[in-house]
Amino acid sequence: MQTLDRRVSALEAANPPAEELTIIRRIVWPGHLDAEIDHIRDDDGNEWTRQPRETEAAFTDRATSETRPNRRGIKSLIATTLELEHANN
C-alpha cells in the first residue's frame, strides 16, 4: 500500500490541478428562496457567520478566501440562512 501511496503522490506532484474550483451549495427552503445567507461551513468543519453590514458577496468572498482546497483543488462550501435552518430542525 505504501508503494501505491508514493505513486499517487508522485502523479499528483507531476500533474497538479489546472486551477482551483469553488463550489458553494446554497440551501434554501420553500417560501424563502431569496433569503440572504448568513452562515457558511466547509467540509473541514470550519464555520463563518456574516458580520453586521457585511454584504452577502463580501461574506462569500471572505469564507472562500479562508478555505483551503482539497487535494483535487476544490473548495466546497455550504451556505445557509441560519435562522431558517434552526427553524426547520
C-alpha positions as CSV (number, residue, x, y, z in Angstrom):
1,M,0.0,0.0,0.0
2,Q,2.9,2.4,0.7
3,T,4.1,1.9,-2.9
4,L,0.7,2.9,-4.2
5,D,0.6,6.0,-2.0
6,R,4.0,7.0,-3.2
7,R,3.0,6.5,-6.8
8,V,-0.2,8.6,-6.4
9,S,1.8,11.3,-4.6
10,A,4.3,11.4,-7.5
11,L,1.5,11.6,-10.1
12,E,-0.3,14.4,-8.2
13,A,3.0,16.4,-7.8
14,A,3.7,16.0,-11.6
15,N,0.1,16.9,-12.6
16,P,-1.3,19.4,-10.1
17,P,-4.9,20.7,-10.8
18,A,-5.0,23.2,-13.6
19,E,-6.9,25.8,-11.5
20,E,-8.8,26.0,-8.2
21,L,-12.6,25.5,-8.2
22,T,-15.0,26.7,-5.6
23,I,-18.4,25.0,-5.2
24,I,-20.9,26.8,-3.0
25,R,-24.1,24.8,-2.3
26,R,-26.8,27.3,-1.2
27,I,-29.5,25.6,0.9
28,V,-33.0,27.2,0.6
29,W,-36.4,26.4,1.9
30,P,-39.8,26.8,0.2
31,G,-41.1,30.3,0.6
32,H,-37.6,31.6,1.4
33,L,-35.8,31.2,-1.9
34,D,-34.5,34.8,-1.8
35,A,-33.3,34.8,1.8
36,E,-29.8,36.1,2.2
37,I,-27.2,33.7,3.6
38,D,-25.6,34.4,6.9
39,H,-23.8,31.2,7.7
40,I,-21.2,29.2,5.7
41,R,-19.4,26.0,6.6
42,D,-16.8,23.9,4.7
43,D,-16.1,20.2,4.6
44,D,-13.4,20.5,7.3
45,G,-15.9,21.8,9.9
46,N,-14.9,25.4,9.7
47,E,-17.8,27.9,10.0
48,W,-18.3,31.5,9.2
49,T,-21.0,33.9,10.3
50,R,-21.9,37.0,8.4
51,Q,-20.9,40.3,10.1
52,P,-23.3,43.2,10.6
53,R,-23.3,45.4,7.5
54,E,-21.2,42.8,5.5
55,T,-22.7,42.3,2.1
56,E,-23.5,38.7,1.0
57,A,-20.9,38.9,-1.7
58,A,-18.2,40.1,0.7
59,F,-19.2,37.4,3.2
60,T,-19.0,34.7,0.5
61,D,-15.6,36.0,-0.7
62,R,-14.3,36.1,2.9
63,A,-15.3,32.4,3.5
64,T,-13.9,31.3,0.2
65,S,-10.6,33.1,0.7
66,E,-10.2,31.4,4.2
67,T,-11.0,27.9,2.9
68,R,-8.2,25.6,1.7
69,P,-8.9,23.4,-1.4
70,N,-8.8,19.6,-1.1
71,R,-6.3,17.5,-2.9
72,R,-8.1,18.0,-6.2
73,G,-8.1,21.8,-5.9
74,I,-11.8,22.1,-5.0
75,K,-13.2,24.2,-2.2
76,S,-16.6,23.0,-1.1
77,L,-18.9,25.3,1.0
78,I,-22.4,25.1,2.2
79,A,-24.3,28.4,2.6
80,T,-27.5,28.7,4.6
81,T,-29.7,31.1,6.4
82,L,-29.0,30.0,10.0
83,E,-32.4,31.2,11.3
84,L,-34.3,29.1,8.8
85,E,-32.0,26.1,9.4
86,H,-32.8,26.2,13.1
87,A,-36.5,26.7,12.5
88,N,-36.6,23.6,10.3
89,N,-34.8,21.3,12.8
